[in-house]
Amino acid sequence: MPPLTIPRRYRVGLAAVEQLAEADVTLLAERLALAEPEVSFEKLAARLDRELSVDADLARVLEAVASLNTLLPEDGSGADRLAQDVSESGDLKIPDERRPAYAARLETLMRIPVLVVAARASELLTEHDKVFHDARILTDVRPVFERDPSTGVKMGAVVATMKLEYHPSGKRAIESVFISLDHGDLEHLRHVLDRALTKMDSLAGLMKETNVPRWTGTYHDHG
C-alpha cells in the first residue's frame, strides 16, 4: 500500500502532535474526555491552550486529529492502523524510532468523544457534491451596434457575471462556473439569500432553546 498522503491543511497540526510533551498528551486526553462538545475547534482549544508546556496551535492540532475520524467507519474501528499509517507518512517526516510512540498518542487523541463529534459535525457541513468556496460578481457595459458598426454605439446593456467557485465532491481542488445575471436576477438572488439567512437564524434560535450547540467550526469567514 502506498504511503498515506496528508492534506496540506492538516500537516502542521499533525506534526505538532509529535512535538507535544507526554504530559501535554495526558492532559489533553483527560480534560477532553470530560469535556462537553463545543461549537468550534477554537472554543474547544481555548479551555486548554494556556496549560500546554509547548507553544502549539491547539485548535489546529484538534482539527487535524478530528479530521482523521472522517476516514474511519461508523464504529471507529481501524483507528490504530490509521494512526500507524499517519506516523509513516512522508509528509510528516516522523523519525523511524519515534513512530510507534507517535501512533499511540495519535490514536489516544483520535478516540476522544468530543473530537469524534466535532469530526462528524464538520463532515456533515461539507458532505455534498459541491461545496461553496467563494463568489465574485463582475459588472460591465456591453455596447449595442447596428448592422453597420461604423455608425457607432447605439445602446448599452449592463450585464453582471457571477463567478462561483466550489470544491467538487468535498475535494480541496477549486473549480468555477460563470453565470450571467441581470438586475432582476440580482434582486431575486438577494431576496432568496435574505430568506435563507432568516431561516437559518430561526433554526439556530430553536436549537438554543433546546440547548443543542450549533457547530460553527468549519464556517467560512469571508471578511
PyMOL commands that set and color helices and strands:
alter all, ss='L'
color gray80, all
select helices_A, chain A and resi 8-19+22-34+41-46+49-51+58-69+79-87+96-110+113-126+149-151+183-209
alter helices_A, ss='H'
color red, helices_A
select strands_A, chain A and resi 130-145+153-168+175-181
alter strands_A, ss='S'
color yellow, strands_A
deselect
rebuild
show_as cartoon
